[in-house]
Amino acid sequence: MSVNAVTHLNFRGDAREALEFYRSVFGGHVVMVTYKDAGNIQDPSEADQVMWGQVAADSGFRVMAYDVPSRMPWNQGENAFFVSLRGQTTEEVTAYWEKLSAGATVVQPLGPAQWAPLYGMLNDRFGVTWVVDVVSEYDAG
């Protein structure tokens, strides 16, 4: 078993630019999934924005990012990041979720998602937002 916690940065329309910038600084590879790629278009003007993105470098550097949809509140510097907790198995992720959810506000219940076998989001009792999922390979095809 293996679990990683990664900073998940939140943007409003410029996640793609930010991810490319971080890749230019730290090296590595960028992977991006748009709302259109995931079949999750709520606002057609945001279809090509980043629903999930990551820079991963051989050095171990990792950062994730997405474009906060306009239907959700966001101001630069406020709610600027999540902690992304990614595990290898549903059992491992569920165990962490159950502990993190004590006293938390669940934003998205833990369950299957189009892009992951298991995904959920919560604000823990200290106000930290966690996105929790089981790692899976994304297939844009």
C-alpha positions as CSV (number, residue, x, y, z in Angstrom):
1,M,0.0,0.0,0.0
2,S,1.1,3.5,-0.7
3,V,-0.6,6.9,-0.1
4,N,0.5,10.4,-1.1
5,A,-0.7,13.8,0.0
6,V,-0.2,16.4,-2.8
7,T,-1.0,20.1,-2.8
8,H,-4.0,20.7,-5.1
9,L,-4.1,24.3,-6.3
10,N,-7.3,26.0,-7.3
11,F,-7.6,28.6,-10.1
12,R,-10.3,30.4,-12.0
13,G,-9.6,29.8,-15.7
14,D,-5.8,29.7,-15.6
15,A,-5.0,26.3,-14.2
16,R,-3.6,25.2,-17.6
17,E,-1.2,28.2,-17.7
18,A,-0.1,27.6,-14.1
19,L,0.5,23.8,-14.7
20,E,2.6,24.6,-17.7
21,F,4.5,27.2,-15.8
22,Y,5.2,24.8,-12.9
23,R,6.4,22.1,-15.4
24,S,8.8,24.7,-16.9
25,V,10.2,25.4,-13.4
26,F,10.4,21.8,-12.0
27,G,10.5,19.7,-15.2
28,G,8.5,16.5,-15.5
29,H,5.2,15.8,-17.3
30,V,1.8,17.5,-17.3
31,V,-1.4,15.6,-17.5
32,M,-4.7,17.6,-17.9
33,V,-8.3,16.5,-18.1
34,T,-10.8,19.2,-19.2
35,Y,-14.5,19.3,-18.1
36,K,-15.3,18.3,-21.7
37,D,-12.9,15.3,-21.6
38,A,-14.6,14.1,-18.4
39,G,-18.1,14.6,-19.8
40,N,-18.8,17.0,-16.9
41,I,-19.8,20.2,-18.7
42,Q,-22.0,22.4,-16.5
43,D,-21.2,25.7,-18.3
44,P,-20.3,25.4,-22.0
45,S,-17.9,28.4,-21.7
46,E,-15.8,26.3,-19.2
47,A,-15.7,23.1,-21.2
48,D,-12.0,23.4,-22.1
49,Q,-10.9,24.4,-18.6
50,V,-9.0,22.0,-16.4
51,M,-11.1,19.7,-14.3
52,W,-8.0,17.8,-13.1
53,G,-4.3,18.4,-13.8
54,Q,-1.0,17.4,-12.4
55,V,2.7,18.0,-12.9
56,A,4.9,15.1,-11.9
57,A,8.7,15.2,-12.0
58,D,11.3,12.5,-11.6
59,S,12.6,14.5,-8.7
60,G,9.5,13.7,-6.7
61,F,7.8,17.1,-7.2
62,R,4.1,16.9,-7.5
63,V,1.4,19.5,-7.7
64,M,-2.3,19.2,-8.8
65,A,-4.6,21.9,-10.1
66,Y,-8.0,22.6,-11.4
67,D,-10.2,25.5,-12.6
68,V,-13.0,26.2,-10.0
69,P,-16.3,26.3,-11.9
70,S,-18.0,29.7,-11.9
71,R,-21.0,28.3,-10.0
72,M,-18.7,27.8,-7.0
73,P,-17.2,30.7,-4.9
74,W,-13.6,31.4,-5.4
75,N,-11.3,34.4,-4.9
76,Q,-7.6,34.3,-5.5
77,G,-5.9,33.7,-2.2
78,E,-9.1,32.3,-0.6
79,N,-9.7,28.6,-0.9
80,A,-6.6,28.5,-3.0
81,F,-5.7,24.9,-2.4
82,F,-6.9,21.5,-1.4
83,V,-4.9,18.6,0.0
84,S,-5.2,15.7,-2.4
85,L,-4.9,12.3,-0.7
86,R,-4.4,9.5,-3.3
87,G,-4.3,5.8,-2.4
88,Q,-3.8,2.6,-4.3
89,T,-6.9,0.6,-3.1
90,T,-10.5,1.4,-2.1
91,E,-9.9,-0.2,1.3
92,E,-7.0,2.1,2.1
93,V,-8.7,5.2,0.9
94,T,-12.0,4.3,2.7
95,A,-10.1,3.8,6.0
96,Y,-8.5,7.3,5.7
97,W,-11.9,8.8,4.7
98,E,-13.6,7.4,7.7
99,K,-11.0,9.0,10.0
100,L,-10.9,12.3,8.2
101,S,-14.6,12.6,8.1
102,A,-15.0,12.8,12.0
103,G,-16.4,16.2,12.6
104,A,-16.1,17.1,8.9
105,T,-18.5,18.6,6.4
106,V,-18.8,16.3,3.4
107,V,-18.8,18.2,0.1
108,Q,-18.9,15.1,-2.2
109,P,-19.6,11.7,-0.6
110,L,-17.0,9.0,-1.1
111,G,-18.1,6.9,-4.1
112,P,-17.3,5.9,-7.6
113,A,-16.6,8.7,-10.1
114,Q,-16.2,8.7,-13.9
115,W,-12.5,9.3,-13.5
116,A,-11.7,7.2,-10.4
117,P,-12.9,4.0,-8.8
118,L,-13.5,6.1,-5.6
119,Y,-13.6,9.8,-5.0
120,G,-14.8,12.2,-2.3
121,M,-14.3,15.7,-0.9
122,L,-14.7,17.0,2.6
123,N,-13.8,20.0,4.8
124,D,-12.3,18.6,7.9
125,R,-13.0,19.9,11.4
126,F,-10.1,22.4,11.0
127,G,-11.4,23.9,7.7
128,V,-8.9,22.0,5.4
129,T,-10.5,20.7,2.2
130,W,-9.4,17.2,1.3
131,V,-10.0,15.5,-2.1
132,V,-9.6,11.8,-1.6
133,D,-9.4,9.2,-4.4
134,V,-8.0,5.9,-5.6
135,V,-5.3,6.4,-8.2
136,S,-6.3,5.3,-11.7
137,E,-4.9,5.8,-15.1
138,Y,-6.9,8.4,-17.2
139,D,-7.8,7.2,-20.7
140,A,-8.9,10.2,-22.9
141,G,-9.8,7.8,-25.7
